Amino acid sequence: MIFVTVIEPRNREIYVNGVYDDPLGPTPTLVTLNAGSHIFETLTSGPGPRLVDYTGSVDNVPELGSETIDLQPIVPPKPKGT
């Protein structure tokens, strides 16, 4: 297991590795995952399709390792899964 703390953006649900039906969060939050690389995203709210508006990742985190990240904005937001 690894431990990833996602700080920014505040008060947003976090989605991991393109799984958009099981949010983790709200931020700031500590996420426990399998060792390795992972992608973190947030989605826009409101009417219409939800888009990815913040993203960040951790790469090759070893077993029992930890990381702290801030997600970065995507301008313009992109469709999920792209």
N, C-alpha and C positions, 0 to 999 in steps of 0.2 A: 504494500500500500504506500501511496504518497499523499502528501498534504499540500494543497494549493489554496492560498488565501487570495481572493479576488476583492480588491478595494474599490476601484472606480470602474464605471460610474455608480454613484450611490443610489440605493433604493431601487435597483433593477433586478429582475429575475435573470439568472444565468442559465444558459443551455450549453451542454458539453458534447462535443464530437457529432454535431448535427442531429442530436436527438431532441426534437422540439416539443414532444408531448410530456416531458418530465423535467420541469424547471427546477433549478437549485438556487437557493438564495432566499431573500433578496440580499444584495450586496450592502455592506461588506460581509463576506461569508467565507467559511473554511470548507473546502470540498475534499473528500477522501476518494481517491481513485486508484486503479492499478498502476504499477510502475510503467513509465514510458512517456510518450508524447501525447498531448491533448490540446484540442482547440476549444476556446470559450467564446460565446457570443451572447449578445442581447438582441431583442427584437423590438421594433417600433410598436406603438399601440395605436388605437383609433380605428376608424373605418377603413375598409379596403384590405388588401393583402399585407400581412406583417412582413417587414423587411429586416435584414440584419443591419444594425446601425453601429455596433461596437464589436470589436473582436480582439483576441489575444491568444497566445499559445505558450505552452511549456514544451521543451524538447528533451527527450531522453532523461527524465528524472529517475534516478535509481531508487530501488526499494528503500523505504523509510525516509526518503528525501523530502524536502519541502521547498516551495517557491512562493513568493508573493508577487502578484502582477496587478497592473492597471490596464484595463482594456482601452484600446485606441479607437477613435471615431472613424467610421467609413463614410466618406462624402463623395457621391451621394450613396445612401443606403442601397444594399444589393438584395436580390431575392435569396431566400433560404436555399441552402444546398449548392450554391455556386462559388 
